[in-house]
């Protein structure tokens, strides 16, 4: 299947995506068809048993494990180890007042056991799956916004090289300094200074959680795929992906603070067709949420 690079006509931050990108259509099963087929089979079986003295059938509880549809038949709300310092969890989230839910994937990273890096190649953007093949990261998520020429719209620092310019008075930044310390911060509370000794950094907007409380922001109530980077109250780094076009940013901010993830700080990343999350694990931790478009910018962690 060939990949066609779509030209973007600009960016709508309220969508967490770029205008002109396709959005996935969530296809629901037709329950009535399944119910009808099940009733037909049951009637045939009943008439067969009446016609002949067949054995008594026991329709008691099955001992077959529940099929969840998650990688490796993983269970919800359970942390699975993927690598040293990296665990994966799946949760079923539903917005208050909403009709749909989504399976949200959370990757928890111990920042003391990994190195953070930012991949930036506007001259050769890749699908998330291709980035994973190229970098062999332990975990990788898409980064911040970019324009129709695949250039970052904010500050990016990749392996010590600086691109673009910093947001001022809004948004947030994930970074790693020359000592390997990883930090997520609000640029409104702590603006970026050119003299900082950062080796890796990516910026995006808006901040969703600060000090354990959701923030207030003015965006359109658009439902979209979502990518989030967060830090919990224990200092762990979190990559969070909602792969269906279900949640608005307001709904997602509420869900983040009401979850049991103990989130202290959370930053929205580019979403929509850019959303992607991969984990180089096996069985329950083999995460493969691919982007729908080529990405010039990603964030990744590797084991030390």
Buried (B, 14 or more C-beta within 10 A) or exposed (E): EEEEEBEBEEBBBBBBBBEBBEBBEEEEEEEEEEEEEEEEEEEEEEEEEEEEEEEEEEEEEEEEEEEBEBBEEBBEEEEBEBBEBBBBBBBEBBBEEBEEBBBBBBBBBBBEBBBBBBBBBBEEBBBBBBBBEBBEBBBBBBBBBBBBEBBBBBBBBBEEEEBBBBBEEBBBBBBBBEEBEBBBBBBBEEEBEEEEEBBBBBBBBBBBBBEEEBBEBEBEEBBBBBBBBBBBEEEBBBBBBBBBBBBBBBBBBBBBBEBEBBBBBBBBBBBBBBBBBBBBBEEBBBBEBBBBBBBBBBBBBBBE
